[in-house]
Amino acid sequence: MDEDEAQQLSKSLQILGIRGIVSPEDPGDPDGQWRVYDSTDPSTRRDITDDVLTVVRGRSRQAGQAGATRGFVVPIPR
C-alpha cells in the first residue's frame, strides 16, 4: 500500500470508528510496507493490523458482504 492508499484507509477507519494509525513499518521508508499501529511513536507503538482486519471482516460480514480477504478492503458505509 502506498501513502495515498494509506491515507484512504486511515479515513475509512475513522468513518467506521476503528482506532489506528496507518504508518510505514519503517518510518524512514514510506515506499515499504504499511501497517496499522496504536500510536504514532515508532519506539512504543504496537502493531494492531491483524486486530483491525478482524474488526473490518466482522463488519463486512454483518453488512452481508464477503469481507476483506487480501490486504485492506474496507467497506464505506453510505
C-alpha positions as CSV (number, residue, x, y, z in Angstrom):
1,M,0.0,0.0,0.0
2,D,1.4,3.4,-0.9
3,E,1.0,6.7,1.0
4,D,-2.2,7.7,-0.9
5,E,-3.8,4.3,-0.2
6,A,-2.8,4.6,3.5
7,Q,-4.5,7.9,3.8
8,Q,-7.7,6.5,2.3
9,L,-7.5,3.6,4.7
10,S,-7.0,6.0,7.6
11,K,-10.1,8.0,6.6
12,S,-12.1,4.8,6.2
13,L,-11.0,3.6,9.7
14,Q,-12.2,7.0,11.1
15,I,-15.5,6.7,9.4
16,L,-16.0,3.2,10.7
17,G,-14.9,4.3,14.2
18,I,-11.9,2.0,14.3
19,R,-8.9,3.3,16.1
20,G,-5.5,3.0,14.5
21,I,-2.6,5.0,12.9
22,V,-1.7,3.9,9.4
23,S,2.1,4.2,9.0
24,P,5.0,2.6,7.2
25,E,6.7,-0.3,9.1
26,D,10.0,1.6,8.6
27,P,9.3,5.3,9.3
28,G,12.3,6.1,7.0
29,D,10.9,4.1,4.1
30,P,7.5,5.3,3.0
31,D,7.7,3.1,-0.1
32,G,7.9,0.0,2.0
33,Q,5.1,-2.0,3.8
34,W,2.5,-0.1,5.7
35,R,0.7,-1.3,8.9
36,V,-1.8,-0.1,11.4
37,Y,-0.5,0.9,14.8
38,D,-2.0,2.0,18.1
39,S,0.2,5.2,18.3
40,T,2.4,7.4,16.2
41,D,5.6,6.9,18.3
42,P,7.8,4.3,16.4
43,S,9.6,3.3,19.6
44,T,6.5,2.4,21.6
45,R,3.8,1.7,19.1
46,R,2.1,-1.7,18.8
47,D,1.1,-3.3,15.5
48,I,-2.6,-3.8,15.5
49,T,-3.1,-4.6,11.8
50,D,-4.4,-8.1,12.5
51,D,-6.9,-6.8,15.1
52,V,-8.1,-4.1,12.7
53,L,-8.5,-6.6,9.8
54,T,-10.6,-8.8,12.2
55,V,-12.9,-5.9,13.0
56,V,-13.2,-4.9,9.3
57,R,-14.0,-8.5,8.3
58,G,-16.6,-8.8,11.1
59,R,-18.3,-5.5,10.0
60,S,-18.2,-6.6,6.4
61,R,-20.0,-9.9,7.2
62,Q,-22.6,-8.1,9.3
63,A,-23.3,-5.9,6.3
64,G,-23.8,-9.0,4.2
65,Q,-20.6,-8.6,2.2
66,A,-17.9,-11.2,1.6
67,G,-15.4,-9.3,3.8
68,A,-11.7,-8.4,3.4
69,T,-9.7,-11.3,2.1
70,R,-6.5,-9.7,0.8
71,G,-4.8,-6.5,2.1
72,F,-7.1,-3.8,3.2
73,V,-10.6,-3.8,1.7
74,V,-12.7,-1.5,3.7
75,P,-16.4,-1.1,3.1
76,I,-17.5,2.6,3.3
77,P,-21.0,2.9,4.9
78,R,-23.4,5.1,2.9
